[in-house]
Amino acid sequence: MIEAQKIRRLLFGITLSVEVFLFAGCLRTHTAKSIGQYQLSSRSDITLLLPPAMSPTGGTTQTTMLDLGNRSIALSNKDGVSLCAIRGRIFALSPESGGRWWEFKAPNVNGWNTPAVHEEADSEWEMFLRQIAKLASDGCFAKGMGVDAIQQRLIEAMPIPAGEVLRFYYSLGSFGFVDLHPGMQIGVETTEMAVSEKPTVSGVLFSIEGRSPVGVTLALASSRKHLRGNEKTIVSEMLSKFAAYPLLRLFLEQGTTSSEKARHPILLGAKTQDILDQITDRVSQKGERGCDSSAPESSCIIVTDGTISLLSTITINGRAALYAPGTTLAQVLEVNTADKPDRTLQAVTVQRRFDDHYATILFSRDRETASKLILINGDRIKWN
């Protein structure tokens, strides 16, 4: 698993201070009246985020039946079921022969404390998501259901290490890329030099919005209406270059270490998950040389003369705010309630999306636990 320090270093290109930017602004167990509560549990050797409606299980694995919609293809025999099945060592997914239901196997609380699972889950999860993308292209899932929607439902059905939420939700791993989701924003800042004049800094904020029926689209943030000089050029190039691509992935800026080379921020766009993974592999292996603009059904841009900041939307007391990924609840409280963070901690409520609704996260109300609760895009926080 990725250590917290590794994630922090990978976010080098992101504004990691918790300075806030304000702007205007189904599982089978699901029931209409109550969807349960998330729990941040430190009873095991690692802190886990447990999803609502999850029952304790013996052994090291758990099985959940998921509704993933009517399949695009019919599975009338065992061979058909096998074609749409993923049988990984840690994660497995297989369809019932008829109907909408899928059997999803993943580690339970005991499983996450097994050394083999804890050490291999990162690579297994990445491989698992790639296999899901292939099944989607083969017609195994419902039409119009994107890989990101399937990924969300899988995450909601299993416990995950609290310190690894960025990996499971956004694929932030050792190669330093992040999958972009609706509600996120990216800022592009460049410095323009002119003869006999002071450097001019241009900054543009883009929003990531949902695209029908699936995917995302890049748009100019509503908070930036007046553009000048270099800003117009940035907006025109970015919007036109990625207009046709519903899947967006951002490679963060990477510094140099004994085993890594420097890399500027890189934004990738693709029409299918398979193509996005292919160009991602090239960039991971070759660095900036892997950003080949001639690749079919994809687009790639390297920000060589500027910086990119990635921000997620968190709603605080009814107002939308932007924070860097990796920000914890403890950091948000320190910034917004500097004079009484401990008192606010006793009254704060944190909610996270679950099955198209929101569920409250239960946690021990102390600073140590609040520092383990990493906030993600779309979370809601409220206190009196």
Summary of the structure (lengths in Angstrom):
residues: 384
radius of gyration: 21.4
end to end distance: 36.9
largest distance: 75.5
contacts: 1196
relative contact order: 0.16
helix: 29%
strand: 28%
